[in-house]
């Protein structure tokens, strides 16, 4: 399963990308996370459905210092990604 999310709110400068990386590693989910210049964070999660859904739900709150005010979720076809990484800013 693959989901792409775009998270709005106070989500930059609060460790969101690093926390997403750690959460994905714990669940052995592949994908990436990156900042957007407009202040949002985007992530892709690929893996077993239960783990991907759990990470999407995690994005609704983010790490402790984040204040998530919006979450867009997009269903996409898996690309068979390997590993999870922090990607360049979009």
Buried (B, 14 or more C-beta within 10 A) or exposed (E): BBBBBBBBBBBBEBBBBEBBBEBBEEBEBBBBBBBBEEEBBBBBBBBEEEBBBBBBEBBEEBBEEBEBEEBEEEEEEEEEBEEBBBBEEE
